[in-house]
Amino acid sequence: MKRQYYVGLSLTVTFLIIIIDQLTKYIIATSMKIGDSVEVLPGFLNITSHRNDGAAWGILSGKMGFFYVVTVIILVVLIVFYIREAKHNLFMQLALSLLFAGALGNFIDRVLHGEVVDFIDTYILGYDFPIFNVADSSLTIGVILIIIALLTDINKE
């Protein structure tokens, strides 16, 4: 059976997310001081300049060597999974592209700056959610889409 990959679409999505991620981080880093905040939607969304040298919610702060190794492993696993398991499944290929773009976007920050630029500051039902960025959003959406794709495959069988 011939494998069908949507490599052009996957690469376009990946590069588009990385470009948007890096551009927005650059704008924040060059136009705002750390801690500066601009209210966009009162009580819901602020743009707040923040830096994170750890993982989500600042976990493992300052452990850059660990993040380099883990990110490279994750990127290799995503490529292998894309090649071996995502055949004929455009939805899964797009989900993997979002994961790859998100991981690579934050990896670029860690390598170039030793920290990740975060700036999307939301309040959800009164909870001040941890500040994040476009790469983090891409990772989250990618995980959600993979879960949907896997559940859909399970239901087909």
N, C-alpha and C positions, 0 to 999 in steps of 0.2 A: 504494500500500500504506500502510495506516495505521500510524503509529509508536506503539508502546506503551512508555510510560515508567512506572516504578514510583517516581514522585517522592516520594510519601508515605513509602515505605520508605527511600528514599535519604536524605531529609531527617532522618528519625528516627535512622538509623544515624549520620549526620554529627553531629547535635546531641548524641546520647548519648555518642559518643566525645569530643567537645569538652568536654562537661560533666564526664565522668569524668577526662579529662586535666587540666583546669583545677582541679578539686576536689582531686585527688591532689597536684598541684604546690603548691596553696595550703596543704594540710595539712603537707607537707614543709617549705615555706618558713617557716611560722609556728611549727612545733613542733620543728624541728631546726636546729642551727647547721651552717654549711657544714663538711663534713668528718666530722660525726657519722655513725656507722654502727650499725645494729642487725642482728644475725645472725638471719635468719628460718629458713633451711634450712642447717645447718652444711655448709660446703664447697661450697655451690651458690648460695645467694641471700642477699644482704644488702640492706637499705634504707640507702642512703648519700646524704646531702645533698650535692649537687654543682651547680655552675653552669657553663654553657658559653656563651661569647659567640662561638662559631664554629659550624661545621657538624659533621657526624659526626666523632668522634675529635678535636675541637678544630681541624679544618682551617679555615683562613682566619679565625682568631681576631681579633675586633675589627672585622671588615669589615661592620658593620651595614647601611650604605647598599646594599652589594652584595646582602645577604640580602633587604632590602625589595624591591628591584627584581626579583630572581630569583623570589621567592615570589609576587609579584603576577602575573608572567608565567606561572608554573606554575599558579596558581589559574585564570587566564583560559583557559589551554590545556585544563585538566581540564574546565571547564564546556563549552567548545566541543566537545571530544571526546565528552563525555557526550551532548550534544544531537545531534551529527552521526553518531556511530559506535556508540553503545550501544543503539540501538533493538532492541526484542525480546530483549534479553539481560540478564536480571536479574542474573546472575553478574557481568558486566562493570560494570553499574551499581553494584553493591555494592562491587566492587573500587575503582572511581573514587571512591565515597563515602568509603571508608577513606583513600585517598590525600588527598582534599580535607580531611577532618577532621584528619589528621595534619599536613599543611602549615599549615592554619589554626591548629591548637593551638599549634604552635611559633612561628608568626608573631605570635600574640597576646602571647606572652611577650616576644618581641624588641621589639615596639612598646611594651608597658607597662613592661618592666623592663630592656631593653637586653641581656638574656641569657635563656637557657633553663634552667629547673629540671629537672635529671636526678636520678634516685634509684634506679632498678632496677639493682642491681649483681650480676652473675652470674659464676660461675666454671664454665666449660664444659670438661670434660676437663683440668682444671688450669690453663686459660687464663683470666686475669682479663679478661673481656670489657669493653669501654668502657661506662660507666654511661649509661643511657638512660631514657626515660619512656614514657607511654602513647601520646603522639603519634608517637614514633619507632616503636613497635610497630605502630601503625595503618598508618603508611607502609610498613613492611616487609611486613606481611601483604597490603596492597593491591597492592604490586608482585608478590608471589608469585601472587596471584589473577589479576592481569592476564596474567602469563606463562602460567598454566594456561589461561586463556580464549583467548589467542592461539594457543597450541599446539593446543587443542581445535578451534578454527576451521580451522587449517591442515589438521588430520587429516580434517576433514569434507569439505574440498574435494578 
